[in-house]
Amino acid sequence: MIRSEIIKGQKSWVLENKNIKLCLAEQGGQMAPAAFMKDTKRPIEPYYINPWAEEDVDLSDEPDVLVPLRGDFFCMPYRRIFRPYLFGSSCNLSGRYKKVYWYQSH
């Protein structure tokens, strides 16, 4: 089940099952917080969330990616590639840039 909620100041999708909870920010497709073996005495929580996530800080002069800075970027194939790129290719959630807000399709 996927639900949407505000996590540390960012609208995020929350993906959760018995063992894992993963939050994916709409702005930039960054993952965090995440908890593996979440219901144990010592869950594994490998990702960091910036200390200014919920503070009133002016970041207007900084790159947009610093606003929701957290965790890691979610990467997955978003299209079929018939020939490999010469120098490789990287992108976040759907190959767009950090200022693009993602949406959940049904």
N, C-alpha and C positions, 0 to 999 in steps of 0.2 A: 504494500500500500504506500502510495506517495501522497504526502500532504505538504501544504505550503505554510510557512510561518516565518516570523522575524527571528533570526538567530544572530545575536551580537550586533544588532543594527542593520543587518542585511536581509532582504527578502530571500528566502531559501526554500529549496525542496528538501524534505526530510525523507530518506529511504531507510526503512528499519525492518529488521526481522528479529528472530530470537537471539542471535549472537552479535549482530552488527547494527550500529546506527551511524548513518552518514548524512551530512548536511552539505548541500550543493548550492552555492550562492548564484542567484540569477545574473547579477552583474559580474561578468568575467568568468563564470563557470569554475570558481575556486571551491575546493572541498575543505571543509572544517566547520565545526568539530567533527571528529569521527571517533567512534569507540568500537573496538573489537573485543570479543568476549565480554560484552558490556555488563552482564549480570554477575560477574565474578568479583571476588574481593579486590583484585588488581586488574581492572580492564586496561587494555593497551590503547592509549590515546596519543598517536604519533604527531598530530598536526598542531601548529601554533596559530593563534589569532592575535593580530596586532593589538598593542595596548590602548590604542586610540579608537578602537572599534565603537565604543559607546560614549566617547568623550566629545565635547563640543570643541573641535579643533578645525582651524581653517586650512584645508588642503587644496585650495583653489589653484595654487601655483605648482602643485605637484602632479605627476602623471596620474591619470584616472585609476590605474591599477593599484595605487597605494591606498585608495579609499577602502575597498573591501579586503585588503591584503590579509590572506589567511591560507593555511594549509598548502595544498598543491593544486595544480590545474587538472581538471578532469579531461582526459583524452580518450577518445574512442573513434573508430572508423565512422565516417559519416557519408561515405560514398564508395563505390567500387572503383578501384584503381586498376586499369588495364595495362599500364606500363609504369615502371618505377620512375620516380623523380631522380634526376641526375644528382642533385645535391641534397635530397631529402626534403621533407615538408613537415612543419609543425603548426599546430593550431590549438585553440581551446575547444570548448564543447561542440561547436558545429563549424569551425573553420572561420569564424568571424572574430572581430576584435573586441577588446575588453569593454568598450562603451556600448556595445550592443546588448540589449536585455533579451534573454532567452524566454521562451514560452513553452508550456507543456501542451503537446498535441495529443489528441485522443484517437 
